[in-house]
Amino acid sequence: MTAIPYAVRAENIYKSFGTNKVLRGISFTAEQGKVLSIIGASGSGKSTLLRCINHLVVPDEGLIHIGAETLRSHKRRDGTAASTDIRQLERVRARLGMVFQNFNLWSHRNVLQNLLEGPLHVQHRPKAQATEHAMQLLTKVGLADKKDAYPSELSGGQQQRVAIARALAMNPDVLLFDEPTSALDPEMVGEVLRVIRQLAEEGRSMILVTHEMKFAQDVSDHTLFMHNGQIEEEGPPDQLFRQPGTERLRQFLQPAY
């Protein structure tokens, strides 16, 4: 079987909400073992594009390829988009780890229980094995001593690190980050970025929507700049950040450099 050279490939993705055309024919490739960052102003379509990858937002048109699988959508009679193959979608989603802006931890479960939910009830792994792996991940993110704590007892930075560990607990092929530091106080941003940097150094496939420009330049292998629902410019981060090719990107980067 031929190895798939990419982790995720988007092909001609369109998405509208009513009359608002949010994505206008987006195509990109995220390589295996690499970090793809997506930058752009608020409202440019970054988070919508990320959510189209796992069909949390179902594209109106276009294909999402996750390894050898292709996610397709169709229009219902009422004109809304729906995933074509729900069983396939569930299978593919189990291979995608998603980290949201606002943590999305289960408030009624402690830290360890948050990590065990997916491996036990979705992947049906033995509890002892899943627990051992979960504790290894909590150690990785520096929170093994918080395993019995509840989300309300943690800082925002700690909650986000738990959310990252929870995504990793499913052994995903690709990690998707939707502005993981945007809900954090400035002093907590660094602890989360350190964890993401470590994952990048381990060679994990990641797609990162972020407003942390210097971090994106440092950690990414490839960067997309979105504007008005399209990819305005893309390339190696040093090229985009040091020598932007469009006036719009120059204006966007000016406050950060």
MOKARA-V411720 format. One line per field, one symbol per residue. burial: I if it has 24 or more other ideal C-beta (glycine too) atoms within 12 Angstrom, else O. Layout:
# MOKARA-V411720
burial=???
This chain:
# MOKARA-V411720
burial=OOOOOIIIIIIOIIIIOOOOOIIIIIIIIIOOOIIIIIIIOOOIIIIIIIIIIIIIIIIIIIIIIIIOIOIIIOOOOOOOIOIOOOOOIOOIIIIIIIIIIOIOIOOOOIIIIIIIIIIIOOOOOOOOOIOOIIIOIIOIIOIOOIIOIOIOOIOIIIIIIIIIIIIIIIIIIIIIIIIIIIIIOOOIIOIIIIIIIIIIOOOIIIIIIIIIIOIIIOIIIIIIIIIOIIIIIIIOIOOIIOOIOOOOIOOIIOOOO
